[in-house]
Amino acid sequence: MRVLHVITGLRAGGAEVQVYDHAIRSGHEVEVAALYDVGQVGEQLRAAGIVVHDLRMGSNRDLRVMPRLVRLLRSRKFDLVHVHLYRACLYGRIAAAIARVPVVVTTEHSLGTRLMEGRPITPSVRALYRATDRLSRRTIAVSSVVRDRLVAWGIAPAKIEVIPNGVDLERFAFRAERRAAARQAIGCGDDELVVGAVGRLVPSKGYDLITRGFSTLPDQARLVIVGDGPERAAIADLARSLGVEDRVRFLGERLDIDHLLAGFDMFVSASERGEETFGLATVEALASGLPIVVTYCPALDGVDDPRIVRCAPETAELARSLDRARALVADGTESRRAPAVLERFAIKAVVRQVDDLYDTLCKGPTRRGRLDQAAPGTP
C-alpha cells in the first residue's frame, strides 16, 4: 500500500528520527511530508531514496498548507496517512478526510501533563485534538504513560495501541574503534571523564539540574550537551555562574548520536516526570552500554540493570548519583554491551508491528520486503 507520513518538521529530534527509521524499513511504499523545515532528517530521507514533500507552511495558522496537502493526497492516491506531532496531526487528519484517504493513523510522541511538544496545553489545544480524533482510525502511544494520558483526555482506550519507539541496537552498539574519533569530535582528552546529555534544550529536560549536579564533579570531568533549543543561553549563563563554563561543551543539533555515545563515559537525563513520554536518548545510551543517571524514563519502567542509576530530581541527589555512576565507568569494551531487555525496542520488530497495524486497518496482505534489508544510511 502507499503510505504518507505527515510531520510538522524534520529537524533532528526523537519523533523525526522515528519517521526516518520507519520510512526506510517499512514493507510498504512510503513518502514523507513536512509542514515546514525539511531539515537534516529530511535530507537524510532523500539520500536514502525516500520522497520528501516540503509543504512550505509559514506559521502555525498558515491555512494555505491545507489545500497543498489535500492536492498531494489526491494526486498521489495514498492508502493510509500516518500523522506525527500536534500541528501535523490536526492538518493531516482534516486533509485526509477531505481527500478521502481510507485510513488515518496517529502516533502520539510527546503528550505531557502540562505541555505538548514543549508548549502549554490549553483548553483550545485539547479541544482541537479531541475534535479531530474521530478522523483517525487508531492512535499509537509510544508508552503506557502516553496511553494513560490519552485516556484521561477522553480518547477511547480501544483506539489506542502501545507501540514503543524503536532503536537500531546494532547501530548504537559500542565499538571501540569509534572512541578516539568521538573524543576528538567532542574536544575531550583520554584522561577526562565525559558526562553526556542529549535532547532539546527546553526547561522540561532539566539541563539546569544537570549542570548544577555536574558542577560538583572533579575538574577533569566534562559535560557534553548534544541538542539545541531556547534554553541554551540560560544553561551557558548558569555554567558560567557555577565556575564550570570551560568544562561544558555545547555540540548543537547532531544526527551522529551513535558515534558521539562511543566517546561518552556516562550519560545523564533529568527530564521532568510529568513531561517525559519515553526517553529515547536514554535508551540509546543504554544500548551503547553506558552507565546512566536518570530521574525518569518511562521506557525503562521495570527494567533492572546495574548500569541504571535512578535518582530524585534534586541537585544534591543528582550529584551523588553522578558520583555513583563514576564507579560504573568501564575501561574495556566487554562490559559496554546493551542489556538483553532492550530487544523489545529493536527497530525491525517495532517497524513490523506498525506495518502489521497498517495491514490490519487496511485489511491487506502483510508485505515486509524491505524489513530485513540493511538500512541505506543512518541519520
N, C-alpha and C positions, 0 to 999 in steps of 0.2 A: 504494500500500500504506500501511498505518498503522504508523508508527514511533514508538517511545518512547525518548528519550534519558534515561538514568538517570545522575545525577551526585551526588557527595557533597554539595556545596553550591553556591550560586550567588552568592557574593560576587565582587567584581571580581578576575579572575585570567585567566591565559592559556587554560587549559582551558575555563573558564566562558564566556569571550567567544567561543571557537571554537564551543561549543554554540549560543550565540546566533546567530552568523553562519551556521551550517549550518541551524538551525531556520527562520530567516526566508527562506532561499533555496532550500530543498530542493523538488524537484518532487513529493515525497510529502506525505502528511498527517502532520504531526509534532506530538507533545506532549513535554513535559519533566517529569521527576520529580526532585526534590531530596530526599535522605535527611533533610536538615535545612537551615535557614538559606537561605530563598529569596533574600534579599539584593538588592543593586542590579540585578544582571543578571537575576534572576527578575522583578523589576518591569518591567524593560525588555522582556523577552519578553512579559509580559502586555500591556504597552502596544502591542506590535506584533501582538497578536491571537493569540499562541501560548498554548495551555492549559498551565499550570504546576501541578503537584501537589506539595504540601508533605507529606512523609511523617512529619514530626514525630519524627524519631529523637532520643532523649535522650542517648545516649552511644555509643561505639564498639561496645559489646556489648549494645545495646538490641535484643534479638531480636524485640520486638513489631513492628518495622518489616517483618519478613518477611511475616506474614500480610496486612499492609496492602498491601504491594507485590504479592503474589500476587493479592489481590482486585482490585486496579487492573488488572493484566494480563488477568485473566479477564473482567472487566466491559467493558473497552474493546476486547478482541479484537485486540490488536496482532499484526501480521505479523512484526515484527522489533524486537528490543530492542538498543540501542546503549549500552554502558556506558563510563563515564569515571571515572578515579581509583580508588584501591585499594579503599576500603570499598564504593563503589557497584559496583565490579567484582565483588567477592565476593557481596554480597547480590543484585545484579541477575542474575548468572549463575544462581545457585541458584533464585531466584524464577521466572525464565523457564523453567527446567527443570520446576519443579513445575507451573507454569501451562501447560506445553506450548506455549510460543511457538515457532514453527518455526525461527527463526534468531536467533542472538545474535552481535553484532559488538562487539569490544573496541577502544578506542583507548588506546594506552599513551603518555601525555604526559610522564611525569617519572620515569623509571627511571634512577637514578644507579648508581654503583658501590658506594656506601656507604649512600645514602639513597634513599627513595622518598617523594616529596611532603614532603621535609624531615624525615622520620622514619627512624631506623636500620632497615636491612634485617636482620632477624633470621632464623634458620632457620625459625621458625614462619610469618613473613610470606611467605617464599619458598615454603614447603610449601603454604600455603593458596592462593597464587596459582596454583601449578602444578596443584594438585588440581582447581581449578575451571576450569582452562584447557580441559579436554576438553569443557566445556559451551558453549564459544564456537566458532563456525564459523571466524571469521577475526579476526586482530589487526592493526590499523592501527598502524604505528610512525611517529611524526612525523618521524623522521630515520633515516639509515642507522646512526647511533650507537646509537639505541634498538633498532633491529633486531638489531645485533650483540650488545647486552646481553641481549636476549630469547633469542637463540640460545644464549648462554652459560648461561642459566638452564635450558636444556633444552626451550624451545619450538620446535616443528618449523618449520624455515625455510619449508616450503611453506604454512604457515598465516599467514605474516606478509606484509603488503603495506605498502610505504613510501608514505605519502601525507602531504605536509608540512602544517603549519599554513597556513591561508590568511590573506591580508591584503587588505583593501579598499584597493587602491592609490589609487583616486580620493579616498576619504575622507582618506587620510593625505598626499596631495599638498600641498605648501606653498602657502598662499595669503597673499599679503602683507597683505590686509585683516584677517586674524586676529591679526597680530603685536602690534599695540598693545594689544588687549584681553587677549591672553595674557600680555604683560609685566605688565600691571596685576594680573591674577589671581594671578601668582606673586610679586608685590611687588618687581619689579626695574625699574630705570630703563633708558632707551635707551643710556646710556653704560656700562652694566655688562656684563661677559662672563658669560653664563649657561651653566653646565655642568649638564646634566640627567641624571638616572638614574631608571629606572623598574623596579619589581619588588618582590616581597615582601621584607620586612626580616628575612632569615634569614642565618645565618653563611655558607652556601654561595654567597651572592650577592656577597660581598666588599665590603660597604659600608665596612668598616674600612680596607681598602686604598684604596678610592676617596677616603675622607675624608683619609687621610694624603697621598695624591698631590695632591689638590686644595689642601691647605694650603700648598703651595709656589707656587701661582699668585699673581699680584699682588692687591692689596687690592680692586681693582674687580671681581674675579671673584666669582660667587655659585654655590653648589652647591644645586640644587633636586632634592629626593628625593621621588618620587611612589610611594606604596605604604605599607603598614603591616605590622607583624609584631613578634615578640618582641624583636628587636634594636634597636628604636627608641631606647630609653633608653640603651643602651650606645653607640650611634652619637652621640647627643647629648652624652654624657659625654666621648667621645673628641674631638669638635669643641671642646668647652669646654677640654679639656686642651691642645689644639693652638693655642688662641687664635683660632679661626675660628668660634666659636659664632654670632656675629652675621652671618656670611656664609653660613650653611647654613639652607635653608628645608625644612621637612617639610610636604608638602601632603596626606599621608594617602592613603587609598584613593580613586581617581578613575576615572571612566569616560570622561572627555573628553580622553583622551591625545592625540588628533589635534590638538585646539586648543592644548594645552599645548606640544606639539612645535614649533608655529609660533613660540613665544616663546623657545625654546632657541637657543643659538648653536652648541652641540656636545653630543654625547651620550657617556656613558661606561658601560661594563659590565665588571665584573671577576668574573664567575661562575667558580666552581671548575671546572676542566676535567672532573674525574670526575663532576660532578653536573649539568652543563648538558646539556640534551637537544635544544634547538632554538635559543632566543634570539629569541623573538617580538618583544620590545620593541626589540631591536637592529635587526631587520629593519624594524619600523615607523619607527624613527628614520631609517634609510637611505632608506626610501620618502618621508620628508619632506625628503630632500636634505641632511641634516645630516652634517657630519664626525663620525665615530665613533671612539672609542678602545675597543678590545675585547681582552680576554685570550683568550676562546674563545667561538666561536659556530658550532655545527655547521651551522646553516642556510647559513652563508656560506663553508663549506669550498670551496675552489677558486675563489671569487669574487675577482677582481682589480679594485679600483676605487681611485682616488687618495684618496677620502674615507675609506677604511678604514685606520685606524692600528692595527696589531696590536702587542701588547706582552706581555712576560712578566709573570706575577703577582707583581711586586716593586715596592715603593714607589718606589724611585729610577727604575725603568724606566717606571712609570706616570706619574710626574711629568714625565719627559722627553717621553713620548708626548702628554700633555695640552698641553705647550708646543708640540709639533709641530702638533697639531691646531688651535691658535690661528691658525696661518698659513693654515689652510684655511677659516676662518670667512668666509662670503660676505656682502658688503654688499648685493648685489642679489638679485632673485628668479630671474634667469635660470639661475644655477648651482645653485639648490636644486631640482633635478629628480631623480626617482628613476632609478637606473640601469636600463637595459633588462633586465638579467639578473633583476630581481625579478619579471618577468612569470610566472616559474614558480610564484610564490606567490599569484597573483591569485585572489581568493576565489571568483569564479564558476567558474573552472576546477577548483579544489580541490573545491568542492561537487559539481561534475559527476562527478568521479572517485568520490566517496563514493556518490552516487546510483547510478552505474553498478555499483559493487560491490554495493549492495543488490539491484539488479535481477538481477545475475548469480547471487547466492546464493539469491534467491527465484525465479529463473527467470521473472520477469515482464517486461512491456514497460518501456522507459525512458520516464519521464514527467518532463518538465522544464518544466512550465507556468509555474513562478514564477521560474525561474533568471534570466531576462533582465528581470524586472521590477525596478523600483527598490526597494531595501530600505526597509521602513517604519520609519524611525528608526534611530539608531545608538547603541550604548552609549558 
